[in-house]
Amino acid sequence: MSFSIIKATQEHIPVIIPLLDAYRVFYEQASDEFAAEQFLKTRFEQNDSDIFLAMTDGITAGFVQLYSSFSTVSLQPVYILNDLYVSTDFRNKGVGAALLKHAQQFCEIQGYKGLALETAVDNPAQALYERLGWEKDVHCFHYFWTAR
């Protein structure tokens, strides 16, 4: 199967919405395509993320979304690979690997230190991450505080 990776623009929002919604449902959130559309519009308006799409025969097979951040310890910028999703019809066909490799190349081209991601402990994609050179951080814990 051949596919290409392109940088998404606002014009791609309609094809990203169902993927973003399916991604959220995968993480046990209620389906809400309207909210997904508003979220994407805001990302593009504020230019605060980079989204790449895997395309094949005019179909969007998956996406990856990166957010820019900084490492104070290393004094370098880093990307947070916040979202990676491949449509169920295109899984196990190299789409996820291609999106990850593209994100890695984009990071290098931008001169960033690297990419960070967080995933569920039972996510089967961990094998893919490790195959592509990602290292599991076992030296620290991840904490999150929720505003009420």
Secondary structure, DSSP 4 states (H G I P E B T S, - for coil): ---EEEE--GGGHHHHHHHHHHHHHHTTPPP-HHHHHHHHHHHHHHT--EEEEEEETTEEEEEEEEEEEEETTTTEEEEEEEEEEE-GGGTTTTHHHHHHHHHHHHHHHHT-S-EE----TT-TTHHHHHHTT-----SS--------
